[in-house]
């Protein structure tokens, strides 16, 4: 059977979504080859570019590597720039190689539209690519820095005037970032925020025209509250270096002019020689096929489909819906079966206006403020889960909440402050030593002297005989324990680590003190009584949860292990956990094992309240403290490099940071 070749041009929302569907369907087919070509090695989260431009998040927060998205999947990723496409000969020519195809998916994206207004393209910044966001990012901070050095009032005013043209999604979100960033930069460069002027210029009579009036009103009120000048019904007729010209005759002098007034299909799409309508949008039928070539499919912003009398909205959901129709129709072309027509099911819109306010109409639920931002974060998390798995969600949470500075997260800086790893170093070493001593103490108690019989029988219910224990010994042990309560109480006392033992020793010392001292102590005890006895077990040994745990796990599982193996296992685990934590070797695994042991002891009724620090300290160790003066400093990076190259990690998107293959 001849191999069918599917070529996808562009790794945007439409191209990636189509690639995911096609790869999943043809994964086990050797006669299908899928290639995705993009000029960057990563998929860009276009809806979050404003956060990078406004210094809210780091540049990598909007980059999702194609290696992460497709991993070990059966799709070839080519880093190349396509220069021409021969639709008759079924060849696409790139800067590095030529790509044959039987079916081609055009996901070439969009670019800013300047509507022929003189001087705008030459004198403005745009926000429609990763490179655009980085230019704005660097430029804005430079202007604040220059203003901090400028003594000329007029020049300083111009440096601190920021203009965003357009009050659609991109424009309003960029304005929100500038409002937040203004406060950060003024603190950094000792500037007066009152000197900073931020303007939003819009030719229409309202902002965010796609939203309902109540949400628009809330958004506009928030902008005004943050001292943003919203200039409606103000058409821009031109731009010059340092100047924005308005139809009213007014001139706004600024060194920062950001244009977000619309987009058109990419210029490259307009040069392909395919039938197209306005603004480089290619003509397609309801199946998203080119009206000229049945093997040419179009997704995303360059799709010129007129649906219900209107051109398709150039938004993420449109890219997804077109990609789904295209992918299923290519499958139908190859395998036969049902054809798919474009059927959108839009869920709504979410707009963030800075890091602490937003407006949303998603799924018919209209929200504003904090809850609108929560909706947007949830949508982003859902999208990232679908394209790149849990690892990418962690990266998103890290950028948006854990590493964000300047109180620019919706939860402020509560999660962003970090503990210097050398401060808990002594705690790590002490926790390790405590586990080592626990194991050594058990050796001293005869846990490894198997000739004297089992030393762990008290951990099981009366009448339960451990594997390997002689019947006579078991009977003798059982008669020594008069009841389940007595057995459990004895277990709690015997298992209590050094903290409890110390308390007991103190009690004995107190009992042996002279009578006069004892009398004074009794009087003090009557006056000052313990509010909470921390030496008591967390769970009563006779409680239902402890009884259930003992019957289910101790009696039902561990009693079937030879007592020699069980006792050796406990001793070795405690010492191994201790040494690993002390030396910072495999610290995360050792800390996790420590937490599990603490849970087992707690559920068995053996852990007292004043021993909980074992678990809390182990939780702190999970944060990578083994890399501070520990073996993990060398070990963990090497393991991550190996793990990220495994087929399992690549197939299931289960990376530790970035993939290595």
KASUL-V376790 format. One line per field, one symbol per residue. phi: phi as a letter, one per 40 degrees, with the letter a starting at -180 (. if undefined). Layout:
phi->???
This chain:
phi->.cccbbbbbhbccccccccccccccbdcbccbbbbbbacbcbcccdcbccccccgcbcdccbbbdccccbfcccacbbcabcbabbcccfbbbbcbabbcabbbbcbcgbacbbfgccgcccbbcbbbaccdccccdcccccccccccbcbcccccccccbbbbchbcdcccccddcccccdccccccbfbcdcccbbbbbbcccacfccccddccccccccccccgcccbcfbccbiabdgabbbccgcbbcacbbbbbcibbdddcccbcgcdabcfgbccacccgcccbbccbbbbgccccccbfgbccccbcccdcccccccccccdcdcbghccbbcbcacbhbbbcbgcbaababbggbcbagdccccdccccccccccccagcdccdccccccbcbcbgfbbcbgbdbccbcdccccdcccccdccccccdcccccccgcbccccgcbbcccbcdgcbccgccdcccccccccbcaccccccccccccccdccdccccccccccccddccccccccccccbcccaccccccbddcccccccccccbcccbccccddcccccccccccccdccccccgbfccccccccccccccccccgbccdcbccdcccccccccgcccbfaccdcccdccccccccccccccbfbcbgccbb
